[in-house]
């Protein structure tokens, strides 16, 4: 006779429960898209058999898990992009190949911002530096790139990076220049005569050489294909200074 506190379970019961569980899990995976739609709409969620046992929390946990995986993947991809930028703008082991990058705007309608961008560029060119301009008004990807680098949706230009490191905006560069510390940061960079790019005249972009700025690449019986070389404005990054 079994002890009073012992619970007797038959092997047959375990087998049945296991089979039912597996079948229920298969149903859950199959119906998951409809469950998620119902969850987002705030509707009651029932299983294929019409039961509601734990379904709401199960779907909620699944949605949370999917969202977390998506966020983790996005953070990982962002880290890769930022690391790639740092590598591209940093000098090599011999101290050569570093970049001075200025995120700016050519939109003169916003006078104060435009003047600050021009002022920063003039300061850097006064040191005879070759500057890579990234005009956020001419290329949407530069705008997204700057948001990622500053980790802030609310950005203001100009923003300056030297050797991949953020220096600051207009006021920071002005203060560094007046104190003489900017010259120290620029040590090691090769000085250029004039500081102007012969290809793009320091605009950072040229008219697309493939589609001539039309943003159309190939025309066939199915229609016209979008040019994959240029951006949304029919421009391509300058091959000389960018």
C-alpha positions as protocol buffer text, in pm:
chain_id: "A"
residue {
  index: 1
  type: UNK
  ca { x: 0 y: 0 z: 0 }
}
residue {
  index: 2
  type: UNK
  ca { x: 130 y: 341 z: -93 }
}
residue {
  index: 3
  type: UNK
  ca { x: 223 y: 592 z: 175 }
}
residue {
  index: 4
  type: UNK
  ca { x: -41 y: 859 z: 252 }
}
residue {
  index: 5
  type: UNK
  ca { x: 167 y: 1140 z: 98 }
}
residue {
  index: 6
  type: UNK
  ca { x: 252 y: 946 z: -221 }
}
residue {
  index: 7
  type: UNK
  ca { x: 81 y: 1039 z: -550 }
}
residue {
  index: 8
  type: UNK
  ca { x: 46 y: 746 z: -788 }
}
residue {
  index: 9
  type: UNK
  ca { x: 68 y: 829 z: -1161 }
}
residue {
  index: 10
  type: UNK
  ca { x: 33 y: 571 z: -1432 }
}
residue {
  index: 11
  type: UNK
  ca { x: 274 y: 564 z: -1726 }
}
residue {
  index: 12
  type: UNK
  ca { x: -26 y: 559 z: -1961 }
}
residue {
  index: 13
  type: UNK
  ca { x: -144 y: 891 z: -1819 }
}
residue {
  index: 14
  type: UNK
  ca { x: 194 y: 1049 z: -1880 }
}
residue {
  index: 15
  type: UNK
  ca { x: 194 y: 928 z: -2240 }
}
residue {
  index: 16
  type: UNK
  ca { x: -149 y: 1071 z: -2307 }
}
residue {
  index: 17
  type: UNK
  ca { x: -62 y: 1403 z: -2143 }
}
residue {
  index: 18
  type: UNK
  ca { x: 257 y: 1421 z: -2347 }
}
residue {
  index: 19
  type: UNK
  ca { x: 75 y: 1353 z: -2672 }
}
residue {
  index: 20
  type: UNK
  ca { x: -193 y: 1609 z: -2589 }
}
residue {
  index: 21
  type: UNK
  ca { x: 74 y: 1865 z: -2503 }
}
residue {
  index: 22
  type: UNK
  ca { x: 262 y: 1809 z: -2829 }
}
residue {
  index: 23
  type: UNK
  ca { x: -58 y: 1836 z: -3028 }
}
residue {
  index: 24
  type: UNK
  ca { x: -151 y: 2154 z: -2844 }
}
residue {
  index: 25
  type: UNK
  ca { x: 194 y: 2302 z: -2910 }
}
residue {
  index: 26
  type: UNK
  ca { x: 163 y: 2220 z: -3282 }
}
residue {
  index: 27
  type: UNK
  ca { x: -175 y: 2393 z: -3290 }
}
residue {
  index: 28
  type: UNK
  ca { x: -29 y: 2693 z: -3111 }
}
residue {
  index: 29
  type: UNK
  ca { x: 255 y: 2734 z: -3363 }
}
residue {
  index: 30
  type: UNK
  ca { x: 16 y: 2694 z: -3657 }
}
residue {
  index: 31
  type: UNK
  ca { x: -233 y: 2946 z: -3524 }
}
residue {
  index: 32
  type: UNK
  ca { x: 25 y: 3190 z: -3383 }
}
residue {
  index: 33
  type: UNK
  ca { x: -23 y: 3459 z: -3654 }
}
residue {
  index: 34
  type: UNK
  ca { x: -398 y: 3474 z: -3587 }
}
residue {
  index: 35
  type: UNK
  ca { x: -337 y: 3470 z: -3211 }
}
residue {
  index: 36
  type: UNK
  ca { x: -99 y: 3766 z: -3243 }
}
residue {
  index: 37
  type: UNK
  ca { x: -351 y: 3965 z: -3448 }
}
residue {
  index: 38
  type: UNK
  ca { x: -617 y: 3899 z: -3185 }
}
residue {
  index: 39
  type: UNK
  ca { x: -372 y: 3999 z: -2911 }
}
residue {
  index: 40
  type: UNK
  ca { x: -288 y: 4329 z: -3085 }
}
residue {
  index: 41
  type: UNK
  ca { x: -658 y: 4399 z: -3136 }
}
residue {
  index: 42
  type: UNK
  ca { x: -733 y: 4330 z: -2769 }
}
residue {
  index: 43
  type: UNK
  ca { x: -967 y: 4041 z: -2851 }
}
residue {
  index: 44
  type: UNK
  ca { x: -1014 y: 3724 z: -2645 }
}
residue {
  index: 45
  type: UNK
  ca { x: -777 y: 3447 z: -2750 }
}
residue {
  index: 46
  type: UNK
  ca { x: -895 y: 3088 z: -2758 }
}
residue {
  index: 47
  type: UNK
  ca { x: -711 y: 2780 z: -2871 }
}
residue {
  index: 48
  type: UNK
  ca { x: -815 y: 2569 z: -3168 }
}
residue {
  index: 49
  type: UNK
  ca { x: -1012 y: 2353 z: -2926 }
}
residue {
  index: 50
  type: UNK
  ca { x: -1196 y: 2654 z: -2787 }
}
residue {
  index: 51
  type: UNK
  ca { x: -1011 y: 2667 z: -2457 }
}
residue {
  index: 52
  type: UNK
  ca { x: -861 y: 2981 z: -2307 }
}
residue {
  index: 53
  type: UNK
  ca { x: -630 y: 2815 z: -2056 }
}
residue {
  index: 54
  type: UNK
  ca { x: -316 y: 3026 z: -2039 }
}
residue {
  index: 55
  type: UNK
  ca { x: -353 y: 3136 z: -2400 }
}
residue {
  index: 56
  type: UNK
  ca { x: -345 y: 3509 z: -2329 }
}
residue {
  index: 57
  type: UNK
  ca { x: -24 y: 3497 z: -2130 }
}
residue {
  index: 58
  type: UNK
  ca { x: 130 y: 3246 z: -2370 }
}
residue {
  index: 59
  type: UNK
  ca { x: 72 y: 3470 z: -2669 }
}
residue {
  index: 60
  type: UNK
  ca { x: 184 y: 3779 z: -2474 }
}
residue {
  index: 61
  type: UNK
  ca { x: 508 y: 3604 z: -2374 }
}
residue {
  index: 62
  type: UNK
  ca { x: 566 y: 3494 z: -2734 }
}
residue {
  index: 63
  type: UNK
  ca { x: 512 y: 3847 z: -2865 }
}
residue {
  index: 64
  type: UNK
  ca { x: 750 y: 3984 z: -2599 }
}
residue {
  index: 65
  type: UNK
  ca { x: 1010 y: 3724 z: -2694 }
}
residue {
  index: 66
  type: UNK
  ca { x: 987 y: 3807 z: -3063 }
}
residue {
  index: 67
  type: UNK
  ca { x: 1010 y: 4178 z: -2989 }
}
residue {
  index: 68
  type: UNK
  ca { x: 1318 y: 4124 z: -2770 }
}
residue {
  index: 69
  type: UNK
  ca { x: 1489 y: 3918 z: -3040 }
}
residue {
  index: 70
  type: UNK
  ca { x: 1415 y: 4192 z: -3293 }
}
residue {
  index: 71
  type: UNK
  ca { x: 1552 y: 4460 z: -3060 }
}
residue {
  index: 72
  type: UNK
  ca { x: 1863 y: 4252 z: -2986 }
}
residue {
  index: 73
  type: UNK
  ca { x: 1924 y: 4202 z: -3358 }
}
residue {
  index: 74
  type: UNK
  ca { x: 1875 y: 4573 z: -3424 }
}
residue {
  index: 75
  type: UNK
  ca { x: 2122 y: 4664 z: -3147 }
}
residue {
  index: 76
  type: UNK
  ca { x: 2372 y: 4417 z: -3287 }
}
residue {
  index: 77
  type: UNK
  ca { x: 2338 y: 4557 z: -3640 }
}
residue {
  index: 78
  type: UNK
  ca { x: 2371 y: 4912 z: -3506 }
}
residue {
  index: 79
  type: UNK
  ca { x: 2691 y: 4818 z: -3321 }
}
residue {
  index: 80
  type: UNK
  ca { x: 2834 y: 4674 z: -3642 }
}
residue {
  index: 81
  type: UNK
  ca { x: 2752 y: 4990 z: -3837 }
}
residue {
  index: 82
  type: UNK
  ca { x: 2907 y: 5216 z: -3571 }
}
residue {
  index: 83
  type: UNK
  ca { x: 3218 y: 4999 z: -3553 }
}
residue {
  index: 84
  type: UNK
  ca { x: 3252 y: 5012 z: -3931 }
}
residue {
  index: 85
  type: UNK
  ca { x: 3234 y: 5392 z: -3924 }
}
residue {
  index: 86
  type: UNK
  ca { x: 3498 y: 5407 z: -3651 }
}
residue {
  index: 87
  type: UNK
  ca { x: 3729 y: 5184 z: -3854 }
}
residue {
  index: 88
  type: UNK
  ca { x: 3676 y: 5388 z: -4171 }
}
residue {
  index: 89
  type: UNK
  ca { x: 3752 y: 5719 z: -4000 }
}
residue {
  index: 90
  type: UNK
  ca { x: 4037 y: 5609 z: -3770 }
}
residue {
  index: 91
  type: UNK
  ca { x: 4403 y: 5630 z: -3872 }
}
residue {
  index: 92
  type: UNK
  ca { x: 4604 y: 5316 z: -3938 }
}
residue {
  index: 93
  type: UNK
  ca { x: 4889 y: 5184 z: -3723 }
}
residue {
  index: 94
  type: UNK
  ca { x: 5124 y: 5441 z: -3879 }
}
residue {
  index: 95
  type: UNK
  ca { x: 4890 y: 5727 z: -3792 }
}
residue {
  index: 96
  type: UNK
  ca { x: 4777 y: 5782 z: -4149 }
}
residue {
  index: 97
  type: UNK
  ca { x: 4432 y: 5767 z: -4307 }
}
residue {
  index: 98
  type: UNK
  ca { x: 4227 y: 5940 z: -4039 }
}
residue {
  index: 99
  type: UNK
  ca { x: 3926 y: 6150 z: -4135 }
}
residue {
  index: 100
  type: UNK
  ca { x: 3765 y: 6476 z: -4033 }
}
residue {
  index: 101
  type: UNK
  ca { x: 3390 y: 6441 z: -4082 }
}
residue {
  index: 102
  type: UNK
  ca { x: 3139 y: 6725 z: -4054 }
}
residue {
  index: 103
  type: UNK
  ca { x: 2767 y: 6658 z: -4056 }
}
residue {
  index: 104
  type: UNK
  ca { x: 2609 y: 6975 z: -4190 }
}
residue {
  index: 105
  type: UNK
  ca { x: 2331 y: 7120 z: -4401 }
}
residue {
  index: 106
  type: UNK
  ca { x: 2338 y: 7321 z: -4721 }
}
residue {
  index: 107
  type: UNK
  ca { x: 1985 y: 7448 z: -4659 }
}
residue {
  index: 108
  type: UNK
  ca { x: 2038 y: 7820 z: -4622 }
}
residue {
  index: 109
  type: UNK
  ca { x: 1674 y: 7887 z: -4530 }
}
residue {
  index: 110
  type: UNK
  ca { x: 1762 y: 7806 z: -4167 }
}
residue {
  index: 111
  type: UNK
  ca { x: 2005 y: 8095 z: -4135 }
}
residue {
  index: 112
  type: UNK
  ca { x: 2164 y: 8036 z: -3794 }
}
residue {
  index: 113
  type: UNK
  ca { x: 2223 y: 7667 z: -3858 }
}
residue {
  index: 114
  type: UNK
  ca { x: 2359 y: 7733 z: -4205 }
}
residue {
  index: 115
  type: UNK
  ca { x: 2596 y: 8003 z: -4077 }
}
residue {
  index: 116
  type: UNK
  ca { x: 2726 y: 7775 z: -3803 }
}
residue {
  index: 117
  type: UNK
  ca { x: 2792 y: 7498 z: -4054 }
}
residue {
  index: 118
  type: UNK
  ca { x: 2980 y: 7736 z: -4283 }
}
residue {
  index: 119
  type: UNK
  ca { x: 3175 y: 7877 z: -3988 }
}
residue {
  index: 120
  type: UNK
  ca { x: 3292 y: 7532 z: -3873 }
}
residue {
  index: 121
  type: UNK
  ca { x: 3400 y: 7442 z: -4226 }
}
residue {
  index: 122
  type: UNK
  ca { x: 3592 y: 7769 z: -4259 }
}
residue {
  index: 123
  type: UNK
  ca { x: 3769 y: 7708 z: -3928 }
}
residue {
  index: 124
  type: UNK
  ca { x: 3882 y: 7361 z: -4038 }
}
residue {
  index: 125
  type: UNK
  ca { x: 3989 y: 7483 z: -4380 }
}
residue {
  index: 126
  type: UNK
  ca { x: 4177 y: 7762 z: -4209 }
}
residue {
  index: 127
  type: UNK
  ca { x: 4391 y: 7482 z: -4068 }
}
residue {
  index: 128
  type: UNK
  ca { x: 4427 y: 7354 z: -4428 }
}
residue {
  index: 129
  type: UNK
  ca { x: 4239 y: 7036 z: -4355 }
}
residue {
  index: 130
  type: UNK
  ca { x: 4054 y: 6817 z: -4604 }
}
residue {
  index: 131
  type: UNK
  ca { x: 3705 y: 6770 z: -4463 }
}
residue {
  index: 132
  type: UNK
  ca { x: 3447 y: 6509 z: -4552 }
}
residue {
  index: 133
  type: UNK
  ca { x: 3112 y: 6685 z: -4557 }
}
residue {
  index: 134
  type: UNK
  ca { x: 2800 y: 6484 z: -4487 }
}
residue {
  index: 135
  type: UNK
  ca { x: 2504 y: 6694 z: -4588 }
}
residue {
  index: 136
  type: UNK
  ca { x: 2197 y: 6556 z: -4409 }
}
residue {
  index: 137
  type: UNK
  ca { x: 1967 y: 6751 z: -4642 }
}
residue {
  index: 138
  type: UNK
  ca { x: 2108 y: 6589 z: -4956 }
}
residue {
  index: 139
  type: UNK
  ca { x: 2130 y: 6235 z: -4824 }
}
residue {
  index: 140
  type: UNK
  ca { x: 1878 y: 6084 z: -4584 }
}
residue {
  index: 141
  type: UNK
  ca { x: 2117 y: 5806 z: -4483 }
}
residue {
  index: 142
  type: UNK
  ca { x: 2353 y: 6064 z: -4332 }
}
residue {
  index: 143
  type: UNK
  ca { x: 2069 y: 6191 z: -4114 }
}
residue {
  index: 144
  type: UNK
  ca { x: 1996 y: 5838 z: -3991 }
}
residue {
  index: 145
  type: UNK
  ca { x: 2368 y: 5776 z: -3943 }
}
residue {
  index: 146
  type: UNK
  ca { x: 2408 y: 6084 z: -3722 }
}
residue {
  index: 147
  type: UNK
  ca { x: 2107 y: 5985 z: -3509 }
}
residue {
  index: 148
  type: UNK
  ca { x: 2271 y: 5647 z: -3446 }
}
residue {
  index: 149
  type: UNK
  ca { x: 2610 y: 5798 z: -3367 }
}
residue {
  index: 150
  type: UNK
  ca { x: 2469 y: 6046 z: -3117 }
}
residue {
  index: 151
  type: UNK
  ca { x: 2203 y: 5802 z: -2995 }
}
residue {
  index: 152
  type: UNK
  ca { x: 1950 y: 6084 z: -3002 }
}
residue {
  index: 153
  type: UNK
  ca { x: 1652 y: 6152 z: -3230 }
}
residue {
  index: 154
  type: UNK
  ca { x: 1684 y: 6526 z: -3170 }
}
residue {
  index: 155
  type: UNK
  ca { x: 2001 y: 6628 z: -3347 }
}
residue {
  index: 156
  type: UNK
  ca { x: 2144 y: 6964 z: -3449 }
}
residue {
  index: 157
  type: UNK
  ca { x: 2412 y: 7035 z: -3703 }
}
residue {
  index: 158
  type: UNK
  ca { x: 2697 y: 7093 z: -3741 }
}
residue {
  index: 159
  type: UNK
  ca { x: 2846 y: 6791 z: -3565 }
}
residue {
  index: 160
  type: UNK
  ca { x: 3216 y: 6714 z: -3599 }
}
residue {
  index: 161
  type: UNK
  ca { x: 3401 y: 6382 z: -3573 }
}
residue {
  index: 162
  type: UNK
  ca { x: 3779 y: 6356 z: -3580 }
}
residue {
  index: 163
  type: UNK
  ca { x: 3932 y: 6011 z: -3625 }
}
residue {
  index: 164
  type: UNK
  ca { x: 3593 y: 5859 z: -3554 }
}
residue {
  index: 165
  type: UNK
  ca { x: 3543 y: 6039 z: -3222 }
}
residue {
  index: 166
  type: UNK
  ca { x: 3273 y: 6297 z: -3159 }
}
residue {
  index: 167
  type: UNK
  ca { x: 3417 y: 6642 z: -3092 }
}
residue {
  index: 168
  type: UNK
  ca { x: 3094 y: 6837 z: -3065 }
}
residue {
  index: 169
  type: UNK
  ca { x: 2905 y: 7107 z: -3247 }
}
residue {
  index: 170
  type: UNK
  ca { x: 2962 y: 7468 z: -3342 }
}
residue {
  index: 171
  type: UNK
  ca { x: 3031 y: 7600 z: -2992 }
}
residue {
  index: 172
  type: UNK
  ca { x: 3270 y: 7319 z: -2899 }
}
residue {
  index: 173
  type: UNK
  ca { x: 3476 y: 7363 z: -3216 }
}
residue {
  index: 174
  type: UNK
  ca { x: 3482 y: 7741 z: -3173 }
}
residue {
  index: 175
  type: UNK
  ca { x: 3605 y: 7708 z: -2814 }
}
residue {
  index: 176
  type: UNK
  ca { x: 3867 y: 7449 z: -2910 }
}
residue {
  index: 177
  type: UNK
  ca { x: 3993 y: 7671 z: -3190 }
}
residue {
  index: 178
  type: UNK
  ca { x: 4023 y: 7979 z: -2968 }
}
residue {
  index: 179
  type: UNK
  ca { x: 4207 y: 7784 z: -2697 }
}
residue {
  index: 180
  type: UNK
  ca { x: 4450 y: 7627 z: -2945 }
}
residue {
  index: 181
  type: UNK
  ca { x: 4339 y: 7273 z: -2861 }
}
residue {
  index: 182
  type: UNK
  ca { x: 4185 y: 7218 z: -3204 }
}
residue {
  index: 183
  type: UNK
  ca { x: 4529 y: 7250 z: -3363 }
}
residue {
  index: 184
  type: UNK
  ca { x: 4650 y: 6976 z: -3127 }
}
residue {
  index: 185
  type: UNK
  ca { x: 4362 y: 6748 z: -3233 }
}
residue {
  index: 186
  type: UNK
  ca { x: 4452 y: 6806 z: -3597 }
}
residue {
  index: 187
  type: UNK
  ca { x: 4817 y: 6713 z: -3556 }
}
residue {
  index: 188
  type: UNK
  ca { x: 4904 y: 6421 z: -3778 }
}
residue {
  index: 189
  type: UNK
  ca { x: 4664 y: 6517 z: -4054 }
}
residue {
  index: 190
  type: UNK
  ca { x: 4821 y: 6607 z: -4385 }
}
residue {
  index: 191
  type: UNK
  ca { x: 4773 y: 6972 z: -4473 }
}
residue {
  index: 192
  type: UNK
  ca { x: 4636 y: 7046 z: -4817 }
}
residue {
  index: 193
  type: UNK
  ca { x: 4662 y: 7353 z: -5033 }
}
residue {
  index: 194
  type: UNK
  ca { x: 4327 y: 7524 z: -5061 }
}
residue {
  index: 195
  type: UNK
  ca { x: 4142 y: 7238 z: -4896 }
}
residue {
  index: 196
  type: UNK
  ca { x: 3898 y: 7205 z: -5187 }
}
residue {
  index: 197
  type: UNK
  ca { x: 3803 y: 6879 z: -5355 }
}
residue {
  index: 198
  type: UNK
  ca { x: 3867 y: 6905 z: -5730 }
}
residue {
  index: 199
  type: UNK
  ca { x: 3578 y: 6671 z: -5810 }
}
residue {
  index: 200
  type: UNK
  ca { x: 3285 y: 6798 z: -5601 }
}
residue {
  index: 201
  type: UNK
  ca { x: 3410 y: 7138 z: -5480 }
}
residue {
  index: 202
  type: UNK
  ca { x: 3361 y: 7022 z: -5121 }
}
residue {
  index: 203
  type: UNK
  ca { x: 2993 y: 6942 z: -5169 }
}
residue {
  index: 204
  type: UNK
  ca { x: 3045 y: 6573 z: -5092 }
}
residue {
  index: 205
  type: UNK
  ca { x: 2822 y: 6472 z: -5383 }
}
residue {
  index: 206
  type: UNK
  ca { x: 2823 y: 6470 z: -5760 }
}
residue {
  index: 207
  type: UNK
  ca { x: 2544 y: 6408 z: -6011 }
}
residue {
  index: 208
  type: UNK
  ca { x: 2504 y: 6035 z: -6059 }
}
residue {
  index: 209
  type: UNK
  ca { x: 2736 y: 5923 z: -6337 }
}
residue {
  index: 210
  type: UNK
  ca { x: 2516 y: 5625 z: -6419 }
}
residue {
  index: 211
  type: UNK
  ca { x: 2171 y: 5781 z: -6458 }
}
residue {
  index: 212
  type: UNK
  ca { x: 2274 y: 6148 z: -6487 }
}
residue {
  index: 213
  type: UNK
  ca { x: 2054 y: 6234 z: -6191 }
}
residue {
  index: 214
  type: UNK
  ca { x: 1731 y: 6095 z: -6337 }
}
residue {
  index: 215
  type: UNK
  ca { x: 1719 y: 5820 z: -6068 }
}
residue {
  index: 216
  type: UNK
  ca { x: 1618 y: 5580 z: -6348 }
}
residue {
  index: 217
  type: UNK
  ca { x: 1847 y: 5300 z: -6449 }
}
residue {
  index: 218
  type: UNK
  ca { x: 1698 y: 5054 z: -6698 }
}
residue {
  index: 219
  type: UNK
  ca { x: 1378 y: 5078 z: -6900 }
}
residue {
  index: 220
  type: UNK
  ca { x: 1215 y: 4756 z: -7018 }
}
residue {
  index: 221
  type: UNK
  ca { x: 868 y: 4622 z: -7095 }
}
residue {
  index: 222
  type: UNK
  ca { x: 792 y: 4599 z: -6723 }
}
residue {
  index: 223
  type: UNK
  ca { x: 869 y: 4964 z: -6659 }
}
residue {
  index: 224
  type: UNK
  ca { x: 1166 y: 5165 z: -6539 }
}
residue {
  index: 225
  type: UNK
  ca { x: 1398 y: 5035 z: -6270 }
}
residue {
  index: 226
  type: UNK
  ca { x: 1525 y: 5262 z: -5994 }
}
residue {
  index: 227
  type: UNK
  ca { x: 1893 y: 5348 z: -6017 }
}
residue {
  index: 228
  type: UNK
  ca { x: 2083 y: 5172 z: -5741 }
}
residue {
  index: 229
  type: UNK
  ca { x: 2392 y: 5393 z: -5763 }
}
residue {
  index: 230
  type: UNK
  ca { x: 2249 y: 5729 z: -5654 }
}
residue {
  index: 231
  type: UNK
  ca { x: 2041 y: 5843 z: -5358 }
}
residue {
  index: 232
  type: UNK
  ca { x: 1689 y: 5985 z: -5338 }
}
residue {
  index: 233
  type: UNK
  ca { x: 1808 y: 6310 z: -5498 }
}
residue {
  index: 234
  type: UNK
  ca { x: 1989 y: 6157 z: -5797 }
}
residue {
  index: 235
  type: UNK
  ca { x: 2329 y: 6218 z: -5636 }
}
residue {
  index: 236
  type: UNK
  ca { x: 2617 y: 5986 z: -5561 }
}
residue {
  index: 237
  type: UNK
  ca { x: 2884 y: 6026 z: -5297 }
}
residue {
  index: 238
  type: UNK
  ca { x: 3198 y: 6195 z: -5425 }
}
residue {
  index: 239
  type: UNK
  ca { x: 3451 y: 5922 z: -5508 }
}
residue {
  index: 240
  type: UNK
  ca { x: 3743 y: 6155 z: -5433 }
}
residue {
  index: 241
  type: UNK
  ca { x: 3681 y: 6300 z: -5086 }
}
residue {
  index: 242
  type: UNK
  ca { x: 3414 y: 6078 z: -4929 }
}
